[in-house]
């Protein structure tokens, strides 16, 4: 099998730069099953849940407090990882 396409979700707080990932992927894939594959990157914003008032909302990465009540007692719900969310394979014949 060869990899035709990859879909990756990149969180706002993951430390990964989507543009850099797209730029470097073609340089990292030669000689692997991913050589020539298309990379699709989707951005995932940071989302928090407030432990005090229950608000669940997307927030800017530099503002990790509740936008409704101002509490810093929050739980990060999304936006801190890099996840493979899809891939497409093709069969190759020798």
Jmol script that loads the backbone (N, CA, C; Angstrom):
load data "model"
ATOM      1  N   UNK A   1       0.837  -1.200   0.000  1.00  0.00           N
ATOM      2  CA  UNK A   1       0.000   0.000   0.000  1.00  0.00           C
ATOM      3  C   UNK A   1       0.873   1.251   0.000  1.00  0.00           C
ATOM      4  N   UNK A   2       0.366   2.277  -0.613  1.00  0.00           N
ATOM      5  CA  UNK A   2       0.992   3.599  -0.557  1.00  0.00           C
ATOM      6  C   UNK A   2      -0.015   4.566   0.023  1.00  0.00           C
ATOM      7  N   UNK A   3       0.494   5.528   0.699  1.00  0.00           N
ATOM      8  CA  UNK A   3      -0.349   6.563   1.287  1.00  0.00           C
ATOM      9  C   UNK A   3      -0.619   7.621   0.230  1.00  0.00           C
ATOM     10  N   UNK A   4      -1.902   7.881  -0.033  1.00  0.00           N
ATOM     11  CA  UNK A   4      -2.264   8.916  -1.011  1.00  0.00           C
ATOM     12  C   UNK A   4      -2.519  10.247  -0.338  1.00  0.00           C
ATOM     13  N   UNK A   5      -3.145  10.210   0.834  1.00  0.00           N
ATOM     14  CA  UNK A   5      -3.492  11.457   1.519  1.00  0.00           C
ATOM     15  C   UNK A   5      -3.554  11.231   3.024  1.00  0.00           C
ATOM     16  N   UNK A   6      -3.188  12.269   3.757  1.00  0.00           N
ATOM     17  CA  UNK A   6      -3.266  12.301   5.216  1.00  0.00           C
ATOM     18  C   UNK A   6      -4.074  13.520   5.627  1.00  0.00           C
ATOM     19  N   UNK A   7      -4.869  13.360   6.655  1.00  0.00           N
ATOM     20  CA  UNK A   7      -5.586  14.501   7.222  1.00  0.00           C
ATOM     21  C   UNK A   7      -5.191  14.586   8.689  1.00  0.00           C
ATOM     22  N   UNK A   8      -4.730  15.771   9.100  1.00  0.00           N
ATOM     23  CA  UNK A   8      -4.218  15.970  10.453  1.00  0.00           C
ATOM     24  C   UNK A   8      -4.919  17.170  11.082  1.00  0.00           C
ATOM     25  N   UNK A   9      -5.283  17.038  12.343  1.00  0.00           N
ATOM     26  CA  UNK A   9      -5.849  18.137  13.120  1.00  0.00           C
ATOM     27  C   UNK A   9      -4.762  18.675  14.038  1.00  0.00           C
ATOM     28  N   UNK A  10      -4.518  19.989  13.953  1.00  0.00           N
ATOM     29  CA  UNK A  10      -3.466  20.624  14.751  1.00  0.00           C
ATOM     30  C   UNK A  10      -4.112  21.619  15.713  1.00  0.00           C
ATOM     31  N   UNK A  11      -3.926  21.398  17.004  1.00  0.00           N
ATOM     32  CA  UNK A  11      -4.504  22.256  18.027  1.00  0.00           C
ATOM     33  C   UNK A  11      -3.736  23.549  18.220  1.00  0.00           C
ATOM     34  N   UNK A  12      -4.458  24.583  18.592  1.00  0.00           N
ATOM     35  CA  UNK A  12      -3.873  25.912  18.809  1.00  0.00           C
ATOM     36  C   UNK A  12      -2.797  25.903  19.887  1.00  0.00           C
ATOM     37  N   UNK A  13      -2.903  24.993  20.842  1.00  0.00           N
ATOM     38  CA  UNK A  13      -1.942  24.931  21.946  1.00  0.00           C
ATOM     39  C   UNK A  13      -0.978  23.754  21.817  1.00  0.00           C
ATOM     40  N   UNK A  14      -0.917  23.137  20.648  1.00  0.00           N
ATOM     41  CA  UNK A  14      -0.093  21.940  20.457  1.00  0.00           C
ATOM     42  C   UNK A  14       1.393  22.239  20.327  1.00  0.00           C
ATOM     43  N   UNK A  15       1.732  23.473  19.964  1.00  0.00           N
ATOM     44  CA  UNK A  15       3.121  23.798  19.713  1.00  0.00           C
ATOM     45  C   UNK A  15       3.549  23.496  18.285  1.00  0.00           C
ATOM     46  N   UNK A  16       2.631  22.982  17.483  1.00  0.00           N
ATOM     47  CA  UNK A  16       2.913  22.667  16.090  1.00  0.00           C
ATOM     48  C   UNK A  16       2.383  23.799  15.206  1.00  0.00           C
ATOM     49  N   UNK A  17       3.210  24.252  14.278  1.00  0.00           N
ATOM     50  CA  UNK A  17       2.807  25.298  13.341  1.00  0.00           C
ATOM     51  C   UNK A  17       2.282  24.648  12.068  1.00  0.00           C
ATOM     52  N   UNK A  18       0.981  24.780  11.766  1.00  0.00           N
ATOM     53  CA  UNK A  18       0.410  24.132  10.579  1.00  0.00           C
ATOM     54  C   UNK A  18       1.141  24.467   9.280  1.00  0.00           C
ATOM     55  N   UNK A  19       1.522  25.718   9.096  1.00  0.00           N
ATOM     56  CA  UNK A  19       2.206  26.115   7.856  1.00  0.00           C
ATOM     57  C   UNK A  19       3.570  25.426   7.732  1.00  0.00           C
ATOM     58  N   UNK A  20       4.269  25.337   8.837  1.00  0.00           N
ATOM     59  CA  UNK A  20       5.576  24.679   8.839  1.00  0.00           C
ATOM     60  C   UNK A  20       5.427  23.183   8.569  1.00  0.00           C
ATOM     61  N   UNK A  21       4.422  22.572   9.154  1.00  0.00           N
ATOM     62  CA  UNK A  21       4.143  21.157   8.924  1.00  0.00           C
ATOM     63  C   UNK A  21       3.880  20.901   7.439  1.00  0.00           C
ATOM     64  N   UNK A  22       3.069  21.741   6.811  1.00  0.00           N
ATOM     65  CA  UNK A  22       2.775  21.604   5.378  1.00  0.00           C
ATOM     66  C   UNK A  22       4.023  21.801   4.532  1.00  0.00           C
ATOM     67  N   UNK A  23       4.865  22.729   4.935  1.00  0.00           N
ATOM     68  CA  UNK A  23       6.087  23.004   4.190  1.00  0.00           C
ATOM     69  C   UNK A  23       7.092  21.851   4.298  1.00  0.00           C
ATOM     70  N   UNK A  24       7.212  21.253   5.484  1.00  0.00           N
ATOM     71  CA  UNK A  24       8.229  20.236   5.718  1.00  0.00           C
ATOM     72  C   UNK A  24       7.814  18.826   5.313  1.00  0.00           C
ATOM     73  N   UNK A  25       6.526  18.563   5.238  1.00  0.00           N
ATOM     74  CA  UNK A  25       6.052  17.208   4.923  1.00  0.00           C
ATOM     75  C   UNK A  25       6.656  16.648   3.633  1.00  0.00           C
ATOM     76  N   UNK A  26       6.672  17.402   2.528  1.00  0.00           N
ATOM     77  CA  UNK A  26       7.260  16.855   1.296  1.00  0.00           C
ATOM     78  C   UNK A  26       8.755  16.542   1.419  1.00  0.00           C
ATOM     79  N   UNK A  27       9.444  17.185   2.337  1.00  0.00           N
ATOM     80  CA  UNK A  27      10.869  16.931   2.539  1.00  0.00           C
ATOM     81  C   UNK A  27      11.109  15.720   3.445  1.00  0.00           C
ATOM     82  N   UNK A  28      10.132  15.380   4.267  1.00  0.00           N
ATOM     83  CA  UNK A  28      10.280  14.260   5.201  1.00  0.00           C
ATOM     84  C   UNK A  28       9.762  12.941   4.627  1.00  0.00           C
ATOM     85  N   UNK A  29       8.948  12.995   3.581  1.00  0.00           N
ATOM     86  CA  UNK A  29       8.293  11.787   3.095  1.00  0.00           C
ATOM     87  C   UNK A  29       9.028  10.987   2.011  1.00  0.00           C
ATOM     88  N   UNK A  30       9.998  11.540   1.271  1.00  0.00           N
ATOM     89  CA  UNK A  30      10.665  10.732   0.246  1.00  0.00           C
ATOM     90  C   UNK A  30      11.281   9.455   0.818  1.00  0.00           C
ATOM     91  N   UNK A  31      11.070   8.353   0.080  1.00  0.00           N
ATOM     92  CA  UNK A  31      11.596   7.062   0.513  1.00  0.00           C
ATOM     93  C   UNK A  31      10.695   6.339   1.497  1.00  0.00           C
ATOM     94  N   UNK A  32       9.539   6.922   1.803  1.00  0.00           N
ATOM     95  CA  UNK A  32       8.581   6.292   2.726  1.00  0.00           C
ATOM     96  C   UNK A  32       7.278   5.999   1.977  1.00  0.00           C
ATOM     97  N   UNK A  33       6.343   5.321   2.625  1.00  0.00           N
ATOM     98  CA  UNK A  33       5.044   5.057   1.995  1.00  0.00           C
ATOM     99  C   UNK A  33       4.246   6.345   1.796  1.00  0.00           C
ATOM    100  N   UNK A  34       4.680   7.431   2.425  1.00  0.00           N
ATOM    101  CA  UNK A  34       3.986   8.710   2.298  1.00  0.00           C
ATOM    102  C   UNK A  34       4.547   9.577   1.170  1.00  0.00           C
ATOM    103  N   UNK A  35       5.545   9.087   0.448  1.00  0.00           N
ATOM    104  CA  UNK A  35       6.131   9.874  -0.632  1.00  0.00           C
ATOM    105  C   UNK A  35       5.060  10.225  -1.668  1.00  0.00           C
ATOM    106  N   UNK A  36       4.930  11.513  -1.949  1.00  0.00           N
ATOM    107  CA  UNK A  36       3.952  11.993  -2.921  1.00  0.00           C
ATOM    108  C   UNK A  36       2.543  12.154  -2.375  1.00  0.00           C
ATOM    109  N   UNK A  37       2.330  11.835  -1.110  1.00  0.00           N
ATOM    110  CA  UNK A  37       0.988  11.938  -0.524  1.00  0.00           C
ATOM    111  C   UNK A  37       0.609  13.397  -0.299  1.00  0.00           C
ATOM    112  N   UNK A  38      -0.666  13.645  -0.317  1.00  0.00           N
ATOM    113  CA  UNK A  38      -1.203  14.986  -0.044  1.00  0.00           C
ATOM    114  C   UNK A  38      -1.442  15.102   1.460  1.00  0.00           C
ATOM    115  N   UNK A  39      -1.068  16.236   2.024  1.00  0.00           N
ATOM    116  CA  UNK A  39      -1.284  16.489   3.449  1.00  0.00           C
ATOM    117  C   UNK A  39      -2.327  17.583   3.606  1.00  0.00           C
ATOM    118  N   UNK A  40      -3.397  17.275   4.326  1.00  0.00           N
ATOM    119  CA  UNK A  40      -4.424  18.273   4.638  1.00  0.00           C
ATOM    120  C   UNK A  40      -4.376  18.526   6.136  1.00  0.00           C
ATOM    121  N   UNK A  41      -4.208  19.783   6.494  1.00  0.00           N
ATOM    122  CA  UNK A  41      -4.117  20.158   7.906  1.00  0.00           C
ATOM    123  C   UNK A  41      -5.308  21.025   8.264  1.00  0.00           C
ATOM    124  N   UNK A  42      -6.019  20.627   9.304  1.00  0.00           N
ATOM    125  CA  UNK A  42      -7.109  21.466   9.805  1.00  0.00           C
ATOM    126  C   UNK A  42      -6.723  21.993  11.179  1.00  0.00           C
ATOM    127  N   UNK A  43      -7.053  23.235  11.423  1.00  0.00           N
ATOM    128  CA  UNK A  43      -6.711  23.904  12.673  1.00  0.00           C
ATOM    129  C   UNK A  43      -7.825  23.672  13.684  1.00  0.00           C
ATOM    130  N   UNK A  44      -7.464  23.329  14.912  1.00  0.00           N
ATOM    131  CA  UNK A  44      -8.431  23.134  15.986  1.00  0.00           C
ATOM    132  C   UNK A  44      -8.203  24.204  17.049  1.00  0.00           C
ATOM    133  N   UNK A  45      -9.174  25.100  17.244  1.00  0.00           N
ATOM    134  CA  UNK A  45      -9.014  26.146  18.255  1.00  0.00           C
ATOM    135  C   UNK A  45      -9.013  25.567  19.671  1.00  0.00           C
ATOM    136  N   UNK A  46      -8.517  26.355  20.604  1.00  0.00           N
ATOM    137  CA  UNK A  46      -8.554  25.959  22.010  1.00  0.00           C
ATOM    138  C   UNK A  46      -9.992  26.113  22.518  1.00  0.00           C
ATOM    139  N   UNK A  47     -10.468  25.104  23.246  1.00  0.00           N
ATOM    140  CA  UNK A  47     -11.819  25.155  23.834  1.00  0.00           C
ATOM    141  C   UNK A  47     -11.706  24.781  25.306  1.00  0.00           C
ATOM    142  N   UNK A  48     -12.315  25.586  26.151  1.00  0.00           N
ATOM    143  CA  UNK A  48     -12.243  25.345  27.594  1.00  0.00           C
ATOM    144  C   UNK A  48     -13.637  25.117  28.167  1.00  0.00           C
ATOM    145  N   UNK A  49     -13.658  24.482  29.340  1.00  0.00           N
ATOM    146  CA  UNK A  49     -14.879  24.337  30.125  1.00  0.00           C
ATOM    147  C   UNK A  49     -14.590  24.939  31.497  1.00  0.00           C
ATOM    148  N   UNK A  50     -15.437  25.849  31.938  1.00  0.00           N
ATOM    149  CA  UNK A  50     -15.251  26.503  33.225  1.00  0.00           C
ATOM    150  C   UNK A  50     -15.755  25.600  34.351  1.00  0.00           C
ATOM    151  N   UNK A  51     -14.927  25.402  35.360  1.00  0.00           N
ATOM    152  CA  UNK A  51     -15.308  24.575  36.515  1.00  0.00           C
ATOM    153  C   UNK A  51     -16.239  25.325  37.473  1.00  0.00           C
ATOM    154  N   UNK A  52     -16.296  26.658  37.318  1.00  0.00           N
ATOM    155  CA  UNK A  52     -17.151  27.435  38.217  1.00  0.00           C
ATOM    156  C   UNK A  52     -18.553  27.665  37.651  1.00  0.00           C
ATOM    157  N   UNK A  53     -18.645  28.144  36.407  1.00  0.00           N
ATOM    158  CA  UNK A  53     -19.970  28.478  35.868  1.00  0.00           C
ATOM    159  C   UNK A  53     -20.463  27.501  34.801  1.00  0.00           C
ATOM    160  N   UNK A  54     -19.598  26.587  34.346  1.00  0.00           N
ATOM    161  CA  UNK A  54     -20.024  25.576  33.385  1.00  0.00           C
ATOM    162  C   UNK A  54     -19.961  25.994  31.922  1.00  0.00           C
ATOM    163  N   UNK A  55     -19.535  27.201  31.646  1.00  0.00           N
ATOM    164  CA  UNK A  55     -19.428  27.671  30.264  1.00  0.00           C
ATOM    165  C   UNK A  55     -18.417  26.830  29.499  1.00  0.00           C
ATOM    166  N   UNK A  56     -18.771  26.443  28.274  1.00  0.00           N
ATOM    167  CA  UNK A  56     -17.851  25.757  27.374  1.00  0.00           C
ATOM    168  C   UNK A  56     -17.747  26.632  26.130  1.00  0.00           C
ATOM    169  N   UNK A  57     -16.506  27.056  25.815  1.00  0.00           N
ATOM    170  CA  UNK A  57     -16.350  28.020  24.724  1.00  0.00           C
ATOM    171  C   UNK A  57     -14.940  27.974  24.149  1.00  0.00           C
ATOM    172  N   UNK A  58     -14.822  28.338  22.882  1.00  0.00           N
ATOM    173  CA  UNK A  58     -13.514  28.518  22.267  1.00  0.00           C
ATOM    174  C   UNK A  58     -12.910  29.809  22.804  1.00  0.00           C
ATOM    175  N   UNK A  59     -11.592  29.768  23.026  1.00  0.00           N
ATOM    176  CA  UNK A  59     -10.879  30.943  23.534  1.00  0.00           C
ATOM    177  C   UNK A  59      -9.571  31.114  22.774  1.00  0.00           C
ATOM    178  N   UNK A  60      -9.046  32.328  22.734  1.00  0.00           N
ATOM    179  CA  UNK A  60      -7.720  32.525  22.137  1.00  0.00           C
ATOM    180  C   UNK A  60      -6.672  31.784  22.971  1.00  0.00           C
ATOM    181  N   UNK A  61      -5.597  31.297  22.336  1.00  0.00           N
ATOM    182  CA  UNK A  61      -4.577  30.536  23.065  1.00  0.00           C
ATOM    183  C   UNK A  61      -3.922  31.296  24.217  1.00  0.00           C
ATOM    184  N   UNK A  62      -3.941  32.610  24.179  1.00  0.00           N
ATOM    185  CA  UNK A  62      -3.303  33.387  25.246  1.00  0.00           C
ATOM    186  C   UNK A  62      -4.303  33.879  26.281  1.00  0.00           C
ATOM    187  N   UNK A  63      -5.511  33.326  26.281  1.00  0.00           N
ATOM    188  CA  UNK A  63      -6.552  33.775  27.202  1.00  0.00           C
ATOM    189  C   UNK A  63      -7.276  32.570  27.788  1.00  0.00           C
ATOM    190  N   UNK A  64      -6.561  31.806  28.599  1.00  0.00           N
ATOM    191  CA  UNK A  64      -7.116  30.580  29.150  1.00  0.00           C
ATOM    192  C   UNK A  64      -7.835  30.831  30.471  1.00  0.00           C
ATOM    193  N   UNK A  65      -8.883  31.628  30.376  1.00  0.00           N
ATOM    194  CA  UNK A  65      -9.775  31.842  31.508  1.00  0.00           C
ATOM    195  C   UNK A  65     -11.188  31.903  30.939  1.00  0.00           C
ATOM    196  N   UNK A  66     -12.166  31.780  31.798  1.00  0.00           N
ATOM    197  CA  UNK A  66     -13.554  31.758  31.345  1.00  0.00           C
ATOM    198  C   UNK A  66     -13.972  33.133  30.829  1.00  0.00           C
ATOM    199  N   UNK A  67     -14.463  33.207  29.585  1.00  0.00           N
ATOM    200  CA  UNK A  67     -14.902  34.492  29.050  1.00  0.00           C
ATOM    201  C   UNK A  67     -16.217  34.966  29.672  1.00  0.00           C
ATOM    202  N   UNK A  68     -16.949  34.059  30.310  1.00  0.00           N
ATOM    203  CA  UNK A  68     -18.230  34.430  30.910  1.00  0.00           C
ATOM    204  C   UNK A  68     -18.075  34.995  32.322  1.00  0.00           C
ATOM    205  N   UNK A  69     -17.266  34.318  33.170  1.00  0.00           N
ATOM    206  CA  UNK A  69     -17.173  34.748  34.569  1.00  0.00           C
ATOM    207  C   UNK A  69     -15.768  35.187  34.987  1.00  0.00           C
ATOM    208  N   UNK A  70     -14.768  34.967  34.121  1.00  0.00           N
ATOM    209  CA  UNK A  70     -13.406  35.386  34.435  1.00  0.00           C
ATOM    210  C   UNK A  70     -12.604  34.392  35.253  1.00  0.00           C
ATOM    211  N   UNK A  71     -13.193  33.259  35.606  1.00  0.00           N
ATOM    212  CA  UNK A  71     -12.503  32.271  36.434  1.00  0.00           C
ATOM    213  C   UNK A  71     -11.314  31.656  35.699  1.00  0.00           C
ATOM    214  N   UNK A  72     -10.265  31.372  36.459  1.00  0.00           N
ATOM    215  CA  UNK A  72      -9.109  30.672  35.909  1.00  0.00           C
ATOM    216  C   UNK A  72      -9.217  29.170  36.161  1.00  0.00           C
ATOM    217  N   UNK A  73     -10.308  28.770  36.824  1.00  0.00           N
ATOM    218  CA  UNK A  73     -10.532  27.341  37.098  1.00  0.00           C
ATOM    219  C   UNK A  73     -11.210  26.709  35.881  1.00  0.00           C
ATOM    220  N   UNK A  74     -10.391  26.398  34.879  1.00  0.00           N
ATOM    221  CA  UNK A  74     -10.925  25.850  33.634  1.00  0.00           C
ATOM    222  C   UNK A  74     -10.315  24.477  33.357  1.00  0.00           C
ATOM    223  N   UNK A  75     -10.976  23.743  32.492  1.00  0.00           N
ATOM    224  CA  UNK A  75     -10.479  22.463  31.997  1.00  0.00           C
ATOM    225  C   UNK A  75     -10.347  22.611  30.488  1.00  0.00           C
ATOM    226  N   UNK A  76      -9.214  22.233  29.954  1.00  0.00           N
ATOM    227  CA  UNK A  76      -9.001  22.305  28.517  1.00  0.00           C
ATOM    228  C   UNK A  76      -9.736  21.143  27.861  1.00  0.00           C
ATOM    229  N   UNK A  77     -10.649  21.462  26.972  1.00  0.00           N
ATOM    230  CA  UNK A  77     -11.462  20.461  26.290  1.00  0.00           C
ATOM    231  C   UNK A  77     -10.862  20.051  24.945  1.00  0.00           C
ATOM    232  N   UNK A  78     -10.224  20.975  24.251  1.00  0.00           N
ATOM    233  CA  UNK A  78      -9.682  20.694  22.914  1.00  0.00           C
ATOM    234  C   UNK A  78      -8.626  21.727  22.569  1.00  0.00           C
ATOM    235  N   UNK A  79      -7.786  21.353  21.606  1.00  0.00           N
ATOM    236  CA  UNK A  79      -6.818  22.305  21.071  1.00  0.00           C
ATOM    237  C   UNK A  79      -5.401  22.127  21.530  1.00  0.00           C
ATOM    238  N   UNK A  80      -5.086  21.004  22.188  1.00  0.00           N
ATOM    239  CA  UNK A  80      -3.722  20.842  22.695  1.00  0.00           C
ATOM    240  C   UNK A  80      -2.959  19.699  22.036  1.00  0.00           C
ATOM    241  N   UNK A  81      -3.496  19.131  20.974  1.00  0.00           N
ATOM    242  CA  UNK A  81      -2.836  17.982  20.374  1.00  0.00           C
ATOM    243  C   UNK A  81      -2.687  18.073  18.863  1.00  0.00           C
ATOM    244  N   UNK A  82      -1.994  17.089  18.325  1.00  0.00           N
ATOM    245  CA  UNK A  82      -1.882  16.882  16.887  1.00  0.00           C
ATOM    246  C   UNK A  82      -2.379  15.464  16.648  1.00  0.00           C
ATOM    247  N   UNK A  83      -3.439  15.333  15.865  1.00  0.00           N
ATOM    248  CA  UNK A  83      -4.080  14.036  15.675  1.00  0.00           C
ATOM    249  C   UNK A  83      -4.230  13.690  14.200  1.00  0.00           C
ATOM    250  N   UNK A  84      -3.972  12.442  13.879  1.00  0.00           N
ATOM    251  CA  UNK A  84      -4.266  11.918  12.554  1.00  0.00           C
ATOM    252  C   UNK A  84      -5.760  11.650  12.517  1.00  0.00           C
ATOM    253  N   UNK A  85      -6.483  12.336  11.641  1.00  0.00           N
ATOM    254  CA  UNK A  85      -7.941  12.190  11.598  1.00  0.00           C
ATOM    255  C   UNK A  85      -8.429  11.449  10.361  1.00  0.00           C
ATOM    256  N   UNK A  86      -7.534  11.194   9.409  1.00  0.00           N
ATOM    257  CA  UNK A  86      -7.930  10.434   8.230  1.00  0.00           C
ATOM    258  C   UNK A  86      -6.743  10.107   7.360  1.00  0.00           C
ATOM    259  N   UNK A  87      -6.891   9.045   6.573  1.00  0.00           N
ATOM    260  CA  UNK A  87      -5.874   8.707   5.599  1.00  0.00           C
ATOM    261  C   UNK A  87      -6.501   7.946   4.453  1.00  0.00           C
ATOM    262  N   UNK A  88      -5.839   8.008   3.330  1.00  0.00           N
ATOM    263  CA  UNK A  88      -6.308   7.339   2.126  1.00  0.00           C
ATOM    264  C   UNK A  88      -5.143   6.520   1.565  1.00  0.00           C
ATOM    265  N   UNK A  89      -5.397   5.238   1.300  1.00  0.00           N
ATOM    266  CA  UNK A  89      -4.371   4.354   0.791  1.00  0.00           C
ATOM    267  C   UNK A  89      -4.678   3.962  -0.648  1.00  0.00           C
ATOM    268  N   UNK A  90      -3.641   3.615  -1.374  1.00  0.00           N
ATOM    269  CA  UNK A  90      -3.831   3.036  -2.710  1.00  0.00           C
ATOM    270  C   UNK A  90      -2.940   1.809  -2.811  1.00  0.00           C
ATOM    271  N   UNK A  91      -3.391   0.821  -3.552  1.00  0.00           N
ATOM    272  CA  UNK A  91      -2.582  -0.379  -3.744  1.00  0.00           C
ATOM    273  C   UNK A  91      -1.618  -0.138  -4.888  1.00  0.00           C
ATOM    274  N   UNK A  92      -0.417  -0.622  -4.720  1.00  0.00           N
ATOM    275  CA  UNK A  92       0.566  -0.533  -5.794  1.00  0.00           C
ATOM    276  C   UNK A  92       0.887  -1.950  -6.260  1.00  0.00           C
ATOM    277  N   UNK A  93       1.182  -2.087  -7.506  1.00  0.00           N
ATOM    278  CA  UNK A  93       1.526  -3.407  -8.047  1.00  0.00           C
ATOM    279  C   UNK A  93       2.954  -3.396  -8.558  1.00  0.00           C
ATOM    280  N   UNK A  94       3.663  -4.453  -8.273  1.00  0.00           N
ATOM    281  CA  UNK A  94       5.069  -4.545  -8.699  1.00  0.00           C
ATOM    282  C   UNK A  94       5.179  -4.931 -10.159  1.00  0.00           C
TER     283      UNK A  94
END
end "model"
wireframe off; spacefill off
backbone 0.3
color backbone group
